[in-house]
Amino acid sequence: MRYCLNENLALCGWEDHPFAVQDLQSGQAFFVSEAAFRTLLLCNGVVDTDSFLIPERFRKIVRFFVERKIVEPRED
């Protein structure tokens, strides 16, 4: 399955907090771990997260983000 970041969110970071997600409507940001951030980079609508090349720990993070509507399944 391919996923995309919710259109109201953007990946961002600052020198002292390099891994964050910003709500584009409110401007608020929340910080995530490096693993979570790298997983969100895979949610670009191109990468098939069901691929055997994607480790299970990343798939678990994707499921966590899907439940919280941070990422959404890509409509093909």
Steps between C-alpha positions, in 0.01 A plus 500: 500500500612853425436790738521879489542752776172670591472806275463728804841393634859561395830348605740756641778546747729747666863486599419403858193285411568344158199263489159663512159507336318831465126554478468744210168638624596579858876533455560272796770238475557175680832328527557138401786256527748460217351157418149648484622786280678262263184291484299809408748566219396160359137616497543683171241314294769307313654256749303181558527451875387138461821423313732244657766775482318702768575376854206403721586770754437762230168337408394520865579871504296547181201325663538728804493807272203368301297458821574864588425625147855629455537292185228380265482217247573621150207487265607332174 
